[in-house]
Amino acid sequence: MSAKKTITKKDLLEKAAEIGLKGGAKLRKPELIHAIQIAEGNTDCFTRISNCAVTPCLYRSECQA
């Protein structure tokens, strides 16, 4: 049985930098995830959908916890 990997804010800030998203350090973790989702052209659904069927999703382990 493997443990779920928690996504750190540092991980998110690195991803934000990779996609050119600015101002991420000022956001709380859920807000930063939403900003990344939007910047990638996705719906900002993190923790907003109870029965999400989207896979693969980088945030799924925390979102559906």
C-alpha positions as CSV (number, residue, x, y, z in Angstrom):
1,M,0.0,0.0,0.0
2,S,1.5,3.3,-1.0
3,A,1.1,6.6,0.8
4,K,-0.6,9.5,-0.9
5,K,1.9,12.2,-1.9
6,T,1.0,15.6,-0.5
7,I,1.6,18.4,-3.0
8,T,3.6,21.1,-1.3
9,K,3.3,24.8,-1.9
10,K,6.9,24.7,-3.2
11,D,5.8,22.1,-5.8
12,L,3.0,24.3,-6.8
13,L,5.2,27.4,-7.1
14,E,7.6,25.5,-9.3
15,K,4.8,24.4,-11.5
16,A,3.4,28.0,-11.6
17,A,6.9,29.2,-12.7
18,E,7.1,26.6,-15.4
19,I,3.9,27.8,-17.0
20,G,4.7,31.5,-16.5
21,L,2.1,32.2,-13.8
22,K,3.0,35.2,-11.7
23,G,2.1,36.2,-8.1
24,G,1.6,32.6,-6.9
25,A,3.5,33.2,-3.7
26,K,0.8,35.5,-2.5
27,L,-2.0,32.9,-2.9
28,R,-3.1,30.2,-0.5
29,K,-2.6,26.7,-1.7
30,P,-6.2,26.1,-3.0
31,E,-6.2,29.5,-4.8
32,L,-2.8,28.7,-6.3
33,I,-4.1,25.3,-7.6
34,H,-7.1,27.0,-9.1
35,A,-4.9,29.6,-10.8
36,I,-2.7,26.8,-12.2
37,Q,-5.8,24.9,-13.4
38,I,-7.1,28.0,-15.2
39,A,-3.6,28.8,-16.7
40,E,-3.4,25.3,-18.1
41,G,-6.9,25.7,-19.7
42,N,-8.7,23.5,-17.3
43,T,-11.7,24.1,-15.0
44,D,-10.7,25.4,-11.6
45,C,-12.4,22.4,-9.9
46,F,-10.1,21.6,-7.0
47,T,-12.3,20.7,-4.0
48,R,-15.4,22.0,-5.8
49,I,-16.7,18.7,-7.3
50,S,-17.6,15.9,-5.0
51,N,-17.6,13.0,-7.4
52,C,-14.9,13.9,-9.8
53,A,-14.0,11.4,-12.5
54,V,-11.2,13.3,-14.1
55,T,-8.0,11.2,-14.3
56,P,-5.1,11.7,-14.4
57,C,-5.1,14.7,-12.2
58,L,-2.1,16.0,-10.2
59,Y,-4.3,17.2,-7.4
60,R,-6.7,14.2,-7.0
61,S,-5.2,12.7,-3.9
62,E,-5.8,15.9,-1.9
63,C,-8.9,17.0,-3.7
64,Q,-10.8,13.8,-3.0
65,A,-9.4,13.2,0.5
